[in-house]
């Protein structure tokens, strides 16, 4: 048999999902959610459905023999749906005609956009708090605060934005943050942000707390190599810090479940998509500008220690060598200025992540129980 199905590429599927903000274009339900398998696991129930069927034959809906294979697997022929709506549109071809589906897709994607403009040309990623990720631009930044205009939600919605103030105290303290790809840095919010409607768009005004001091990258530091035990000095030691923080899955270190990064999760979810670089960059901004109290250190410090700003993040290839991913980074370092390097970051498989998180949680619970018993005895 020859190749008879014109399927979407992985990248087209991801782009469809992002343009729909991971919501079903028909019933508007979220297509990502927590999984029953593990508290940190994510289930994807979304499908990139064909408007005109990928292959002819019995059961194929809205198949158009005049289309070329390229047209059938093009993003224009796709619509993001939840699994049940995906089945529904294939059962009822009379109601869900190709034109009806195209209209539905246009309306849904349009409703996710705030200014009727093209999402990609509209700035870069902005993260507000733990749940809102939007595309937007910085309008003003001054001593009284920073003002951003949001044009497209990648995650979250206008409703989440309006509830920012009310829910502020409920956020995890270290997630009361704003991260800005356009500026390459972020910070903890000094107070709840102010949300305003500006025509069809939203504007958010916020003030960040003072930055915590960074280590001077030019001053001497040394640490032992985790690979072969030899001593690492200066930038070599910092590279080991960057690579180990990025290569450790969030929630896999039992004494501190907030340590690490979600780079491996991002890799499996956005591999092949241009969004990966932008999301990896925003994660590095978090690691370089959001302080946390780390074990054995008195003052809060940022996991990336000496990095003031993330200037750029590039992934030339998604191929892994062993389980290592090469990431070209340009950082602004305290005391040194711009610095470029290709980091080699360990990417855990989804199975490894699930297993390591489960193990870490069990150990962490045990420690808390023991601490609790000691506290009772005293
Ligand atoms: Zn649906």
Boltz pocket constraint, residues with backbone or C-beta under 6 A from the ligand:
constraints:
  - pocket:
      binder: B
      contacts: [[A, 24], [A, 25], [A, 26], [A, 27], [A, 28], [A, 29], [A, 81], [A, 82], [A, 83], [A, 84], [A, 85], [A, 86]]
      max_distance: 6.0
